[in-house]
Amino acid sequence: MASPPDPKKPKMSSDDDADEPTSPTADCAPAEPRRRYKRRKIAIFLAYCGAGYQGMQKNPGARTIEGDLEEALFLSGAVPEHDRALPRRYDWARAARTDKGVSAAGQVVSGRFYIDPPGLLDRLNSHLHPQIRIFGFKRVTSSFSAKKFCDRRRYVYLLPVFALDPNAHPDRESVMASLGTGNELLKCLECSERGRKVDGLMGRQSKHSDQDANIDAGKGEGVDVVYESQTEVKTINGKEEEKQVEALVSDHSNGEEMEMVARASEFSYGEMEKERFSAILKHYVGTHNFHNFTTRTKAEDPSARRYIISFEADRVFSFDGVDFVRCEVIGQSFMLHQIRKMIGLAVAIMRNCAPESLMEVALKKDVNINVPTAPEVGLYLDECLFTSYNQKWKDSHEDLSMEAYLGTGGKEFKMKHIYPHIASMEIKEGAVALWLHSLNHQIIPFPIPGIECRVCQSRTC
């Protein structure tokens, strides 16, 4: 006969059991049950300055905006411990990706998070670096995805006005072509005075100068390539040619250099310049194959076809003494480096480094050319638009728009973080100025008589 089972041992009390709801007794008052919060699908509106970050998307081993956001969501209680660093488990999505160094004034991310107890916004911002700011969040439908439901993105590129002036920051070919014309461009005085080391910088400091420079006199008929460093000077074709080039450079007075700078400073973004630049940018509007405006995407890939809604550059504003042209582009979506390459080619045409006809060639499916890439520092994501979603759910959900946050920190963030970073990078580092010196090496055709065009393979281009 089987023995009776052992009597059930009493449950040991523990600290964990203290929070569990208990039944009321005559000796003690009923304990308040612990509240259980539900996850809610929300869209989060934020802005960030891209300085010091390797882009928006999370990348192992790199500091990214998403990496900091995920950690802040966990520390603020929006994500539980078992979902930490596992964004798929809380349906994470971003409306747009930004490259290394690119900022955003109106980024949107979505997911299922614990938004209770109240105060989530303050908790999130307390765990983020000051250059990342969350403005607020809104409840959305359960099927919402910031990536899939965003039907257009608006980016802005702040381009220094001088970048459109052909006489400002000349490239090596322009300097070489000007020799002997009576209107020589010796060197970029702005960059040399600031001690910037520029590939292709024409002109030479005195042997007794305290400044260091890397000088490349360019390649041309009857002219040798000259390199100068702090400790040695040498030429490719011998010492006799070195003396000839040195004499050629020294014959030009500093007054002519100042005259060149004066001509460049007189340039302004007037109606004629605005009309020409707008006409160039208009080539991008519509559906085109942008395989030449990105990397690792072939022309046959369907993703190379993108739809550009508008591209305008009709406003100029100044910040910290630098005049910028506000280039605003709206499109359904963009590929890696696409906007920076679109700006790069447009600037090359404005500076007469390439013919305007190259625009149509670059958008052809069967042509591969090297399109210049403008620096990333001037680009920022201005807003993600959810027009279709807002129209469909206008009766039951709030509109997803940055307008509600412009007065609560949106404009202030741009003035405090994004604009100063762009201006300081130009003033201190010369981000665009240095890029202009090498611009002519990055594009393929250059209409010089007697030189074969690398697009049409003829001498009659």
Beta strands, then each sheet from edge to edge (+ up, - down):
strand 1: 39-48
strand 2: 93-94
strand 3: 103-114
strand 4: 132-139
strand 5: 152-160
strand 6: 226-228
strand 7: 233-235
strand 8: 286-289
strand 9: 305-319
strand 10: 322-331
strand 11: 379-385
sheet 1: 2+ 3- 1+ 4-
sheet 2: 2+ 3- 11- 5+ 10- 9+ 8-
sheet 3: 6+ 7-
end
